[in-house]
């Protein structure tokens, strides 16, 4: 591994024209950052959005998802198309702070750092700010209370604000196509699974959280409901059950155990003590999410849910094939050497 990276590809994945305004904000927030070598926009199986994006940006690499539909396949397409030594990922409904890449890249000056995660601040719809307690913001894809507040080593990064050395992602075969969100189905854990596989393949590799690398993540009204909180918790539990069978419960649940033991009880005590200030409601939301997650995990365990085995050799071959078909993408061997 080398030290500070020289070139950076920012990958944004999108799947629907319904989020066009958010996509505009996302791409424009990184196009002119001084650290950006290129922006790669991956369109996940939407011909209309692909054509519209190519019409809108002449200086952005716009490519279709070359893998199975879903966020993991789209991200692998971005890795294959990228020319940068580091590949940074920004969600299509998130806008980067002007110093996002500056902060996100800083930890890569240490040669054993292979992945860096940033912070995600929610951008709420009107009158929705007080629905979730800060400990439950992971439900809407944002950074929650309980995470480190200064630069620290972590198990995994947050998907909407993260970066990896491209060679490290290629070496383990990319994101597992059997994990991750497809459209609006709130499954996840694809970035967690990737981080764990990278660390298992190279125990000296470090994943770092840099909270100053902030993005503004748009939270839509349908995500600020009891129904979504239950569904998201259930899906997270199912995902964690499958992940546990794939990479081992120790790695899959290390952060979650601390969250349940330390973060949740403190949050419940605080919220229940806020009489007349919405505390009982926020405590109820947190309990709902936790119970739904535990039940989802139990159901996934009883069903013996598991991820399809991810063969790094097969993943590398797929990435190399996609690289050859991508405009301007580097040869995998050149980056990994």
C-alpha positions in Angstrom: 0.0 0.0 0.0 1.1 3.5 -0.7 0.7 6.7 1.2 -1.3 9.8 0.3 -3.3 9.3 -2.9 -2.8 11.5 -5.9 -6.0 10.9 -8.0 -9.6 10.5 -6.7 -12.7 9.3 -8.6 -16.0 10.3 -7.0 -18.7 7.7 -7.8 -22.4 8.6 -7.5 -25.0 5.9 -8.2 -28.6 6.7 -9.3 -31.6 4.7 -10.3 -34.6 7.0 -10.8 -35.6 10.3 -12.3 -37.8 11.0 -9.3 -34.7 12.1 -7.5 -33.3 14.3 -10.3 -33.1 17.5 -8.1 -31.2 15.6 -5.5 -28.9 14.1 -8.1 -28.2 17.5 -9.5 -27.2 18.7 -6.1 -25.1 15.7 -5.4 -23.1 15.8 -8.7 -22.6 19.6 -8.6 -21.3 19.4 -5.0 -18.3 17.4 -6.1 -17.7 18.4 -9.7 -15.5 21.4 -8.9 -13.9 20.3 -5.7 -10.1 20.8 -6.1 -9.4 17.2 -5.0 -11.7 15.6 -7.6 -10.0 14.0 -10.5 -13.2 12.8 -12.1 -16.9 12.2 -11.3 -18.3 8.8 -12.3 -22.1 8.7 -12.4 -23.5 5.1 -12.6 -27.1 4.7 -13.7 -28.8 1.6 -12.4 -30.9 0.2 -15.2 -32.8 3.3 -16.2 -32.4 4.2 -19.9 -34.3 7.5 -19.5 -32.1 8.6 -16.6 -29.0 7.5 -18.5 -29.9 9.7 -21.5 -30.9 12.6 -19.4 -27.7 12.5 -17.4 -25.5 12.3 -20.5 -27.3 15.3 -21.9 -26.8 17.3 -18.7 -23.1 16.7 -18.1 -20.4 16.6 -20.7 -17.5 16.5 -18.1 -18.9 13.6 -16.0 -18.3 9.9 -16.9 -21.9 8.6 -17.2 -22.1 4.8 -17.5 -24.9 2.2 -17.0 -24.7 -0.5 -14.3 -22.9 -3.4 -15.9 -23.9 -5.8 -13.2 -27.1 -7.1 -11.6 -29.6 -4.3 -10.6 -28.9 -2.9 -7.2 -26.5 -0.6 -5.4 -23.7 -3.1 -5.0 -23.6 -3.7 -8.8 -23.7 0.0 -9.5 -20.9 0.6 -7.1 -18.8 -2.1 -8.7 -19.4 -0.5 -12.1 -18.1 2.7 -10.6 -15.0 1.0 -9.3 -14.4 -0.5 -12.8 -14.8 2.8 -14.6 -12.8 4.8 -12.1 -9.3 6.0 -12.9 -8.4 7.3 -9.5 -6.2 5.6 -6.9 -9.0 6.3 -4.4 -12.7 5.8 -5.1 -15.0 8.0 -3.1 -18.7 7.2 -2.9 -21.5 9.8 -2.5 -25.2 9.0 -2.5 -27.5 10.5 -5.2 -29.5 12.2 -2.4 -26.5 13.6 -0.5 -24.6 16.8 -1.2 -20.9 17.1 -0.1 -19.6 19.9 2.1 -17.0 22.0 0.3 -14.2 20.4 2.4 -15.6 16.8 2.2 -12.9 15.3 0.0 -10.2 17.2 1.8 -11.1 15.7 5.1 -12.0 12.3 3.6 -8.6 11.9 2.0 -6.4 13.1 4.9 -6.2 9.7 6.7 -4.9 8.1 3.5 -1.6 9.7 4.2 -1.1 6.7 6.5 -0.2 3.8 4.3 -2.2 1.2 6.3 -5.4 3.1 5.9 -7.5 1.5 3.1 -10.9 3.0 3.8 -12.3 6.2 5.3 -15.8 7.0 6.2 -17.3 10.4 6.7 -20.3 11.9 8.5 -23.9 12.3 7.2 -26.1 15.1 8.5 -29.8 14.7 7.9 -31.7 17.3 5.8 -35.2 17.0 7.2 -38.6 17.6 5.6 -40.6 20.2 7.3 -41.6 19.5 10.9 -39.9 16.1 11.0 -36.7 16.9 12.8 -37.9 15.7 16.2 -39.3 12.3 15.1 -36.1 10.3 15.6 -33.8 10.5 18.5 -30.2 11.1 17.4 -29.3 7.5 18.3 -31.7 6.2 15.6 -30.5 8.3 12.7 -28.9 5.3 11.1 -32.5 4.4 10.1 -32.5 7.2 7.6 -28.9 6.6 6.5 -27.3 9.3 8.6 -24.7 9.3 11.4 -26.1 8.5 14.8 -25.1 9.4 18.3 -22.8 6.8 19.7 -20.3 7.0 16.8 -16.8 8.5 17.5 -16.8 12.3 17.3 -13.1 12.5 16.4 -11.0 10.6 13.9 -10.9 6.9 15.0 -10.6 3.4 13.7 -13.9 1.7 13.1 -15.3 -1.6 11.8 -17.1 -0.1 8.8 -18.0 3.2 7.2 -21.4 4.8 6.2 -22.4 4.2 2.6 -23.3 7.7 1.6 -20.0 9.2 2.5 -17.0 6.9 2.1 -13.8 6.2 0.2 -11.4 3.3 -0.4 -8.1 2.6 -2.1 -9.3 1.2 -5.4 -6.7 -1.6 -5.3 -8.1 -2.9 -1.9 -11.6 -3.1 -3.3 -10.5 -4.9 -6.4 -8.3 -7.3 -4.4 -11.4 -8.7 -2.5 -13.6 -8.7 -5.6 -15.7 -5.6 -5.0 -19.1 -5.3 -3.3 -21.0 -8.5 -2.9 -23.9 -8.4 -5.4 -26.1 -10.3 -2.9 -26.1 -7.4 -0.5 -27.4 -3.9 -0.7 -30.4 -1.8 -1.6 -32.4 -2.5 -4.8 -34.6 0.5 -5.5 -36.6 1.4 -2.4 -36.1 -1.9 -0.7 -34.2 -0.9 2.5 -31.8 -3.8 2.8 -28.2 -2.9 3.4 -24.9 -3.9 4.9 -23.0 -3.9 1.6 -20.4 -1.5 2.9 -20.1 -3.3 6.2 -19.6 -6.6 4.5 -16.9 -5.1 2.2 -15.0 -3.5 5.1 -15.1 -6.8 7.0 -13.8 -8.8 4.0 -11.0 -6.2 3.5 -9.9 -6.6 7.1 -10.2 -10.3 7.1 -8.0 -10.5 3.9 -5.5 -8.1 5.4 -5.6 -7.8 9.2 -3.1 -4.9 9.1 -5.6 -2.8 7.0 -7.3 0.0 8.8 -10.8 1.5 8.3 -11.1 5.0 9.7 -13.9 7.4 10.5 -13.3 11.1 9.8 -16.4 13.0 11.2 -15.3 16.3 9.6 -16.0 14.8 6.1 -19.6 15.8 6.1 -22.4 15.4 3.7 -26.0 16.7 3.8 -28.3 13.7 3.3 -31.9 14.4 2.1 -34.5 12.6 4.2 -37.8 12.2 2.4 -41.2 12.3 4.2 -42.0 8.6 3.7 -38.9 7.8 5.8 -40.2 9.8 8.8 -43.0 7.4 9.7 -43.5 4.5 12.2 -44.1 2.1 9.3 -40.7 2.9 7.7 -38.9 2.7 11.1 -40.4 -0.8 11.6 -39.6 -1.9 8.0 -36.1 -0.5 8.1 -35.3 -2.2 11.5 -36.7 -5.5 10.2 -34.6 -5.3 7.1 -31.5 -4.4 9.1 -32.0 -7.5 11.3 -32.4 -9.8 8.3 -29.3 -8.3 6.7 -27.3 -8.7 9.9 -28.4 -12.3 10.2 -27.2 -13.1 6.7 -24.0 -11.2 7.2 -23.3 -13.1 10.5 -23.5 -16.4 8.6 -21.2 -15.1 5.9 -18.4 -13.4 7.9 -19.0 -14.7 11.5 -21.2 -13.1 14.2 -18.1 -11.7 16.0 -17.3 -9.3 13.1 -20.9 -8.8 12.0 -22.2 -7.8 15.4 -19.3 -6.2 17.3 -20.5 -2.6 16.9 -24.2 -3.6 17.4 -23.5 -5.2 20.7 -21.9 -2.0 22.1 -24.8 0.0 20.6 -27.4 -2.1 22.4 -25.5 -2.3 25.7 -24.4 1.3 26.0 -26.1 3.7 23.5 -29.7 2.6 23.6 -30.3 2.5 27.4 -28.8 6.0 27.8 -31.0 7.3 25.0 -34.1 5.8 26.5 -33.4 7.2 30.0 -32.8 10.7 28.5 -35.9 10.7 26.2 -38.3 9.3 28.9 -37.1 12.1 31.2 -38.2 14.8 28.8 -41.8 15.0 30.0 -44.0 17.0 27.6 -41.2 17.6 25.0 -41.8 14.6 22.7 -39.4 12.4 24.6 -41.8 9.5 25.0 -42.5 9.5 21.3 -38.8 9.4 20.4 -38.2 6.7 23.0 -41.1 4.8 21.4 -39.5 5.1 17.9 -36.2 3.9 19.2 -37.7 0.9 20.9 -39.7 0.1 17.8 -36.6 0.2 15.7 -34.6 -1.9 18.1 -37.3 -4.5 18.6 -37.9 -4.7 14.8 -34.2 -5.2 14.2 -33.9 -8.0 16.9 -37.0 -9.7 15.5 -35.6 -9.4 11.9 -32.3 -10.9 13.1 -34.1 -13.7 14.8 -36.2 -14.5 11.8 -33.2 -14.4 9.5 -31.3 -16.7 11.9 -34.2 -19.2 12.0 -34.5 -19.2 8.3 -30.7 -19.7 8.1 -30.5 -16.6 6.0 -27.1 -16.2 4.4 -25.4 -14.3 1.7 -24.3 -16.1 -1.4 -20.6 -16.9 -1.1 -18.5 -14.1 -2.5 -15.5 -15.5 -4.4 -12.8 -12.8 -4.7 -11.4 -14.4 -7.8 -14.8 -14.3 -9.5 -15.4 -10.7 -8.3 -12.0 -9.6 -9.6 -12.7 -11.2 -13.0 -16.1 -9.5 -13.2 -14.5 -6.1 -12.3 -11.7 -6.7 -14.9 -14.3 -7.5 -17.6 -16.3 -4.3 -16.7 -13.1 -2.3 -16.6 -12.3 -3.3 -20.1 -15.7 -2.2 -21.3 -15.7 1.1 -19.4 -14.5 4.4 -21.0 -11.2 5.5 -19.6 -11.2 2.9 -16.8 -7.7 1.6 -15.8 -6.6 -2.0 -16.1 -7.2 -3.7 -12.8 -3.7 -5.2 -12.8 -2.1 -1.7 -13.2 -4.0 -0.3 -10.1 -3.5 -3.4 -7.9 0.2 -3.7 -8.6 
